[in-house]
Amino acid sequence: MLTRIDHIGIACHDLDATVEFYRTTYGFEVFHTEVNEEQGVREAMLKINETSDGGASYLQLLEPVREDSTVAKWLAKNGEGVHHIAFGTADVDGDAAAIRDKGVRVLYEEPRRGSMGSRITFLHPKDCHGVLTELVTSAPVESDEH
């Protein structure tokens, strides 16, 4: 079951300048940064709020690090802007299978590693009214309790 909007992915040419815009304009601070070599992006996650299912909602700012990455190709075609929307789920495998059974193309056979250790897959935008849609199962939260 999809439980929240996990994040909205925004493609940009200059991650640092885009982070600064969101910081100075809206007051959003960077929660996490990383380079995802598999997807060819440098990214910053800006936490917007906590959610009732124990997760959070973010803006994910994406800057390509390779010209052959899907985000670089998307930027070349579309320019900066909203790239995808991601829904959180406790079971990316089960929800992807259920959605596939309804005739929606799932882009990865098996979920891949996403931001902050999450497991992700994408749904084909042509099957989702033109919206690239991601399903995300967040990594388990580390506990300080022993």
C-alpha positions in Angstrom: 0.0 0.0 0.0 1.3 3.4 -0.9 1.5 5.5 2.2 2.9 8.9 1.4 4.5 11.2 -1.2 8.1 10.2 -0.4 9.7 12.9 -2.7 9.5 15.0 -5.8 12.5 14.7 -8.0 13.7 17.9 -9.6 16.4 17.8 -12.3 18.9 20.7 -12.3 22.1 21.7 -14.1 23.8 23.1 -10.9 23.0 21.3 -7.7 24.7 23.9 -5.4 22.9 26.8 -6.9 19.6 25.0 -6.8 20.1 24.0 -3.2 20.9 27.6 -2.4 17.6 28.8 -4.1 15.5 26.4 -2.0 17.4 27.3 1.2 17.1 31.1 0.7 13.6 31.2 -0.8 11.8 28.5 1.2 14.1 27.8 4.2 14.5 24.1 3.3 17.8 22.6 4.5 19.8 19.7 3.1 19.0 16.5 5.0 21.3 14.2 2.9 23.6 14.3 -0.1 25.2 11.5 -2.2 26.4 10.5 -5.6 24.5 7.6 -7.1 27.0 6.2 -9.6 24.5 3.7 -11.0 22.1 6.4 -11.9 24.7 8.9 -12.8 23.5 11.7 -10.5 24.7 13.9 -7.6 21.7 14.6 -5.4 20.5 16.5 -2.3 17.5 15.5 -0.3 15.8 18.5 1.3 13.4 17.4 4.1 10.0 19.0 4.0 8.2 17.3 6.8 7.7 14.1 8.8 4.8 11.8 7.8 2.3 9.8 9.9 3.8 6.5 8.8 7.1 7.3 10.4 8.7 8.5 7.1 9.2 11.9 5.7 8.6 13.9 2.5 11.5 15.4 0.6 12.5 17.4 -2.5 15.2 15.4 -4.3 17.4 17.7 -6.4 19.3 15.8 -9.1 22.3 17.0 -11.1 23.8 14.6 -13.7 27.4 13.6 -13.3 27.5 11.8 -16.7 26.2 12.9 -20.1 24.8 9.4 -20.7 22.7 9.4 -17.5 18.9 9.4 -17.8 18.7 12.7 -15.9 21.2 14.3 -18.3 19.2 13.1 -21.3 16.0 14.4 -19.7 17.5 17.8 -19.0 18.8 18.1 -22.5 15.3 17.4 -23.8 13.1 19.2 -21.2 15.3 21.7 -19.3 15.2 22.0 -15.5 12.1 21.1 -13.6 10.0 18.3 -12.1 11.5 15.0 -13.2 9.4 12.5 -11.2 7.1 11.9 -8.2 7.9 9.1 -5.7 5.4 7.3 -3.4 6.5 5.6 -0.2 5.6 2.0 0.5 6.6 -0.6 3.1 6.8 -3.2 0.3 8.2 -2.0 -3.0 8.3 -5.6 -4.3 4.7 -6.4 -3.5 3.3 -3.0 -4.7 5.3 -3.1 -7.9 4.0 -6.6 -8.6 0.4 -5.5 -7.9 0.7 -2.5 -10.1 2.3 -4.5 -12.9 -0.7 -6.9 -12.6 -2.9 -3.9 -13.4 -1.1 -3.4 -16.7 1.4 -0.7 -15.8 5.0 -1.3 -17.0 7.5 -1.5 -14.1 10.9 -0.4 -15.4 13.2 -2.6 -13.2 12.8 -6.3 -12.9 14.1 -6.1 -9.3 14.2 -3.0 -7.2 17.5 -1.1 -7.1 19.4 0.9 -4.5 18.1 4.5 -4.2 18.8 7.5 -2.0 19.8 6.9 1.6 19.9 3.1 1.2 16.3 2.8 0.0 14.9 0.2 -2.5 13.3 1.7 -5.6 11.7 1.0 -8.9 10.0 3.2 -11.5 6.8 3.0 -13.4 6.6 3.9 -17.1 5.4 7.5 -17.6 3.3 6.5 -20.7 1.3 4.2 -18.4 1.0 6.9 -15.6 -0.6 9.8 -17.6 2.8 11.2 -18.5 4.3 11.1 -15.0 7.5 9.2 -14.3 6.5 7.5 -11.0 8.9 6.0 -8.5 8.0 3.5 -5.7 10.3 3.7 -2.6 10.8 1.5 0.4 13.0 3.5 2.9 16.0 1.9 4.5 15.3 0.8 8.1 16.0 3.6 10.6 19.1 2.9 12.7 18.1 2.8 16.4 20.3 4.0 19.3 18.6 1.4 21.5 20.4 -1.9 22.2 
